[in-house]
Amino acid sequence: MRSHDYGRDVLSGRKRRTVPEVVAEVGLVAEDPASGFCGAVVRFEHGQVVLEDRQGRHRLFPLRPAGFLVDGQPVTLVRPAPTQAAPARTASGSVKVEGLRARTARDSRIWVEGLHDAELVERVWGHDLRVEGVVVEPLDGVDVLADRIAEFGTGPGRRLGVLVDHLVAGSKESRLVSAVRDGNVLVTGHPYVDVWQAVKPASVGIAAWPVVPRGVPWKEGVCAALGWGEPWEGWRRVLAGVSGFRDLETPLIGAVERLIDFVTEPTG
């Protein structure tokens, strides 16, 4: 008769499913399966990981075994090993250049529609622009764009990047921009009526930007609806609410980044 080893674990030969450990580097996208919340790792607090979703909302989750999904697969998130201090970041999210001495200004320029646009770009991208030697100038309205381009005189190493408000199909701005056919000029824009709207409402302490009736100047209508006084007072509130790129809507961020890349691109 064949002997039986009843003392042996009959399940010992079965492979147990292992859940991999994944280092929770900043920027890693993970999902909490219990709540369905999905976001990128931004930091750690009190032994928990903080995730940020596409709307900029933050939530804390404990680092439980098999507690998250990455690319649809269960994983155990672990904190990165201690390293040297992370490099300082600028308001735009780029690595800060310590001991910066502004580069001599390039011939290329970035133009924006007005003073508020210029101040907002400076608030978020000022460090980057000084590193690259790029000057931002207000255009005082897109209506003068064609004449200003002709006066500027573009060429290799003398490019123009132009940021335009309300650049949507059928708008006056889109018609004026469509007439620009200079390879040394790049026009980008955002869909908002005014650059104020490109600031996230939560960053300025409101639930949403008011709807302004047709025929009413937008800034005046917003300030009246919110009790912000005159437009200059309203702008002071808006600018004070911006400390970095996370306070801005994605279309504006993408538009400005493209312009900086364009005017700093080596021309050979």
C-alpha positions, 0 to 999 in steps of 0.5 A, a space after each residue: 500500500 502507498 503510504 500517506 503523509 497526513 502531517 504535510 500541508 496539502 495546500 503547501 504546493 499551491 502558490 499564493 498570489 503576491 501583491 507587488 510593492 510599488 514605491 509611491 514616488 511623487 506623481 505616481 497615479 494610484 486609485 483607492 478601490 474602496 472609494 474610487 478616488 484616483 489621483 497622483 501622489 503629492 506628499 505624505 502626512 502622518 504615515 498616510 499618502 496624499 493623492 490629488 485628483 484632476 480637480 485639484 482635490 486632496 485626500 489622505 489614505 493609509 498605506 495599507 497592504 494591497 490598499 491601492 490599484 496602479 494601472 488597474 492592478 492591486 499593489 502595496 504602496 511604500 514610501 520612498 527611501 530617505 534621500 537628499 532633500 528634494 530640489 526647490 521648485 518654482 511657482 510653475 513647478 520647475 526646478 529652482 535655479 539657486 543664485 540666479 542672475 537673470 540672463 540677458 534678454 533674448 530678442 524673442 518676446 512673449 506678448 499677452 493681451 493686457 497688464 493683468 495677463 502679464 502680472 499673472 504670467 510673472 507670478 507663476 513663470 517669472 523665475 523660468 522667464 528670467 532663467 531663459 531671458 524672456 521678456 513678457 510684454 502687454 499687447 493692449 488688445 489683440 486688435 493691434 496684433 497684425 500691426 505690432 508683428 509687422 513693426 517687430 520684424 520677426 526672423 530666426 532668433 527673433 520669435 514671438 509667442 502670443 497669448 490670447 484670451 477667449 481663443 475659441 471657434 467663431 470668436 473675434 480673437 480666432 478670426 484675427 489670429 487665423 490671419 497670422 501666417 508667420 512661421 516665427 510667430 506662435 499664437 496660443 490661447 485659452 477659452 476664458 473671456 478674461 484671464 481672471 477666469 483662468 484662475 480656479 474659483 476655489 483659489 480666490 474663495 468663490 464657488 464659481 465665476 459669476 455669469 455676466 450678462 451680455 453687454 456688461 463689461 466682464 470685470 465690472 460685472 464680476 466685481 459687482 456680483 461678488 461685491 469686490 468693488 472696482 476692477 483694480 480691487 477685484 484684480 488684487 484679490 485674484 492675484 493674491 489667490 495665485 501662489 503657483 500653477 495649481 491655482 490655474 486652469 489647465 488650458 492656460 498652463 499649457 498655452 504659456 508652457 508652449 509659448 516659452 518652449 517656442 521662443 526659447 527653442 534653438 534656431 539653427 
